[in-house]
Amino acid sequence: MKRSEFEFVEVEWIDAQSSLDFLYVDSIKAGKLKLETTRSAGYLIHKGKDYILLGFMMFGGDVIKHYQIIPKGMIKSMRSVWKKEGKK
């Protein structure tokens, strides 16, 4: 498939947090933890029931080197940057 066959989108989503650092219980009680909003832009390769798949680096017509899977429950918004060829 050619890149032009995929819609290019920007996704705003809430990123899951993890760390190997220490976390003090007082930080949790004081409400100092916050979720980070992240934006990703890429080719919308798949839009499934539970997740979307974005492709960033595409080689030839059938290889996606860099991709990202985002669970739908983490997505705040998604907008089309440009439509796939032939779509308005």
C-alpha positions in Angstrom: 0.0 0.0 0.0 1.1 3.6 -0.7 1.2 6.2 2.0 -1.5 8.1 0.1 -3.9 5.3 0.9 -3.9 6.2 4.6 -5.4 9.1 6.4 -2.9 11.3 8.3 -4.1 12.2 11.8 -3.1 14.0 15.0 -4.2 12.2 18.2 -4.4 13.9 21.6 -4.2 11.2 24.3 -3.5 10.7 28.0 -0.2 9.0 28.5 0.2 6.2 31.0 2.9 7.0 33.6 5.5 4.7 35.0 8.9 5.2 36.8 11.7 3.4 38.6 12.0 6.4 40.9 10.6 6.6 44.4 7.0 7.8 44.9 6.0 9.1 48.3 2.5 8.4 49.6 2.3 12.1 50.6 2.6 13.1 47.0 -0.5 11.0 46.1 -2.5 12.3 49.1 -1.5 15.9 48.2 -2.8 15.5 44.6 0.6 16.3 43.2 0.4 13.5 40.5 -1.1 14.5 37.2 -1.5 12.7 33.9 0.3 14.1 30.9 -1.5 14.9 27.7 0.5 13.8 24.6 0.1 14.4 20.9 1.1 12.0 18.2 0.7 12.4 14.4 1.0 9.6 11.8 -0.7 7.5 9.2 -3.9 5.9 10.6 -3.1 2.3 9.7 -5.9 0.6 11.7 -8.9 1.8 13.7 -10.1 -1.1 15.8 -12.7 -1.6 18.5 -10.2 -1.1 21.3 -7.2 0.7 19.8 -5.8 2.7 16.9 -2.5 1.9 15.1 -0.4 4.8 13.8 2.5 4.3 11.4 5.3 6.8 11.2 8.0 5.3 8.9 6.8 3.3 5.9 9.0 1.5 3.4 7.8 0.3 0.1 4.2 -0.7 0.2 4.1 -3.2 3.0 6.6 -2.4 5.8 5.9 -0.1 8.7 9.1 0.4 10.7 8.0 2.7 13.5 4.4 2.4 14.9 2.4 3.2 17.9 -0.7 1.5 19.4 -2.9 3.7 21.4 -5.8 2.3 23.4 -9.1 4.1 22.6 -9.8 4.7 26.3 -6.7 7.0 26.4 -7.7 9.1 23.4 -9.1 12.6 24.1 -9.4 13.6 20.5 -8.3 12.8 16.9 -8.4 15.1 13.9 -7.6 14.5 10.3 -4.6 16.4 9.0 -5.2 15.1 5.5 -7.5 12.5 4.0 -6.4 9.5 2.1 -6.3 9.8 -1.7 -9.7 10.0 -3.3 -11.5 10.9 0.0 -12.9 14.3 0.8 
